[in-house]
């Protein structure tokens, strides 16, 4: 049985705010609002723009954020007012059309662009805010409040019972698509308390033996997903109907349509299949 390898997307990425004096290769994620410039190659794969391509598009007044680097390659997030004759779309358009590292960096870029756009003024006194010189923060000139890019911690959990798993279909899911359960952490909760509460609220069952597996930044718009396996303890499925359209126990050898490899929900499912010695699909 091969071991499941949890994806490590940006291990070699060094986050920086101040652009180095030495210019290396450049990779640019260009946005209009929260939508990314979409250019696909002949193989229908997506890559960020290089320096020459970005230089032909970036206009005076466009905001360019230096994100950091991998070795000598430097990464940028750009918000432009408009680029005629170009197509923009959400990050989900990249799923299946780029590698895991590029998707992760695109997610980082859209969160930086969104943070900057929505923190131009102080939330306490309403005065204009300016960028910190060394940190990724917007600072009020009067109150001195620092606003960093917002992250919303959330849990995502695969519930298992023998060789069965409990999967659910959200109200906005495509027909036939099932996934793991997820939910946001409430103030004052531990992560473990969130798992237990969310499962009980959404499908009515109790779980035990929580096992943390790993995390994934999920830029829709700014979640940090903390992934768990949990063993079924008791209870019958009772749906939280405003959130969940359907939930069922599925045999691991006969799963329904599930998310693709880019999503942490799929990593949790694949890790469980691997532990059971069952084959894991390539896509």
N, C-alpha and C positions, 0 to 999 in steps of 0.2 A: 504494500500500500504506500503510495507516494504521499508525502506530507504537504498539506496546503500551505502556501506561502502568502502571508498577509501582505497586500501591496504597500510599498513604501514609496510614496509618490515623489516627494521633494527632499529627500535626505541630503542631497548635495547642494541644495539651493541655500545661498547666504542672503538673508533679508537685510537690505540696507536702505537708508534714506538719502544719504549724501552720495551723489554720483562721483565715482573716482575720476581722477584727472586723466588716467590712461584710458583711451577709447578702445574697446574690444568689439567683437561682433555684437550686433544688436537684434533683439527680438521685440516686436511691438504688438501689443493687443490694443486695437483701436475700437472705441465705443462711441455710439451716439445714444446718449442716455444710458440705459442698462443693456442695450443691445450691441452685440459684437459684429464687427465687419466680417462678412463671410466670403472668403475666396477659397474655392476648392480646386485642387490640381486635377490632372487628367485621370488619376486613380480615385477621385472623389475623396481625397484626404485633405485635411485642413492643417495649416501651419501659420504661426504668427508672421507678420511682415518683417523683412530685414530692414537695415538702415536706409538703403536706397529706395525701397518701395515706400517706407514710411515717410521719408523726406519729400517724396512727390505728392503726398496726401496732406500732411500736417500743415495747417494754416496758422498765420499769426493770431494769437488769442486762444488757440487750442491749449488745453492744460495737459502737460506731460508729467507723469509721476515716474520717477526712477524706483523700481521695485527691489532690485538686488541682482545677484549674478550666480551663474554656475561656471566655475573656472573663470575664463576670460569673456564669456558671453553674458551680456548685460540685458536685463529685461525691463520693459517699460509698459505702463498703462496710459493710454491717451484718451481723453474725451474731446471729441470734435463736435462742432455745431452741426456740420453737414458735409457730406461728401457725395456730390452728384454722381449718378450712374453706378452706385455701389449698393449692395444688398447688406442689410443688417438684420440680425435675428438673435434670439435668446441662446444661452449656452447649451441648452438641450439639443440644439441643432448639431453640436459637435460629437454627441454620443455616437460611437461606432465609426467616427471619421477622423479620430486623432488618438494619440497614445495617452496613457494615463498621466504621465508627467505634464504634458501640454495642457490637458484638461484641468489638472489641478492648478497650474499657474494661471490659466485663463480665469478660474474661479477666484484666485487671489486678486487678480487684476480688477475684475468687476466689483469686488467688495471695496477696494481702494477708491475706485472712481465714484461709487455710490456714497461712501463715507464722506469724501471731500465735497461732493455736491450738496449733501444734506446737512453739513455742519459749517456753513458759511457765517452763521450768526450764533451768538451765545444763547443757550437755552434758558439761562437765568435772567439776564438783563437785556438781551436783544441786540447787543452791540456786535459789530463785525469781529470775526475771528481770523487769526492768521496762522499759517503753518509753523510748527515748531522746527527749529533748525536741525535738530539731531534725532528727534523721535517722530514716529508716525502719529502726530497729534495736531489737532486744531486748538488754538489757545485764545481765550478772550483777553483783549488788551486791558479791560477794566477789572473783571472778576478773577482773571488768571486761571479760570477753569480749563482743564485739559480734557478734550474729548478724543478718545482713541477709536479706531474702527470697531464697530459693535459686533459682538459675537453672541449668539443665542444658543446655549447648551441644550442639547436634546438627547433622548435615548432612542435606540432602535434595538429590537430584541427578537430573536428567533426562539419560539417555544417548542420544545420537543417532548415526545412521549413515546419511548421505545423507538420504533422505526417510522414514526409519524411526526409531522410538524404541523403547527397551526399557522396558517397563512390567511391573510385578509385582503379584501378589495375595498379600497377607499371609494368614497362617493364620486370622486373625479377621476378615477382610474379608467383606462381603456377597458372595454368589455373583455372579460376573460383573463385579465392581468391580476395576479395576486402577489403579495409581498409580506414582509415582516411588519410588526407593529412598531409605531414610533410616536413620540410625543415630547413636548417641551418640559423642561425643569421649572417647577414653581419656586418662588422665593421661600427660603428656609428649608428646602428639601435637600436630602442627599441624593446622589445619582441612583443608589439602590432603591430608595423610597419611591423615586419617580418611576422606575421600572415596574414595581409592584402595583402602584396606583394606576398607571396608564393601562396596563394589561387588564386590571379589574374593571376600569371604566369602559374600555373599548370593546372587550369581548366577554367580560363577566367571570373569568376564571382566575384562580390563584396560582402563583408560581413559587418555586423554591430553588435552592442551589444555583444562585446567579453566578455566572462566569463571564468576566470581562474579556473581550477579545481584541478590541482595538477601536480606532476612531477614524473619522473622515471629515474634513471640512466640506460642507455642502452649501454652495453659494446660491441658495434659492429661498430667501436672499442672503442669509448670513448665519446659517446654522453650523454648529460643530456637533456632529453625530457621534455618540459614544455607544459602541456596539456590544451587545451581550447575547449569550445563550442562557436560557432559563428552562428548568425542568417543570413540567406540569405537576401541580399538586392536587387541585380539586376544582369542582364546579363544572357547570354546563355552559356552553356558548350562549351568551345573551348579547346581542349587538347594541352598540351605541349608534342608533340609526342615523343621527345627523352627521356622523363621521364615517361609519362603516357600512358599506352596501352588502357585504357578505363575508363570512369567515368560516373556514372548514378545516378539519384534520385531513391531511393528505399523506398517503404513503410516499416515503422518500424515493422509491423507485418509479413513482408515477406522479410527478409534480405537474402542476398547471403551468401556464405561461408566467414566467418570473422576470424580474428586472435583469438588464444586461450587466456585463462584467465591470462597468464603470462605477456601480453603486455598492455601497457598503452592505445593503440588504442582500445582495447576491454573494458578497464575500462571506457573510454569516451562513448562508445556505450551503455554499460550496465547502466551507470548513466543516460543517456537520456531515455532509455527504462523505467527505474524505475520512472523517473519524469513523464512520460506519463501514468504510471500505467499498463504497459505491462509486460508480464512475461520475465524473464531473464534466458537464458539457463544455465545449470549446467556446461557445458564444452564449 
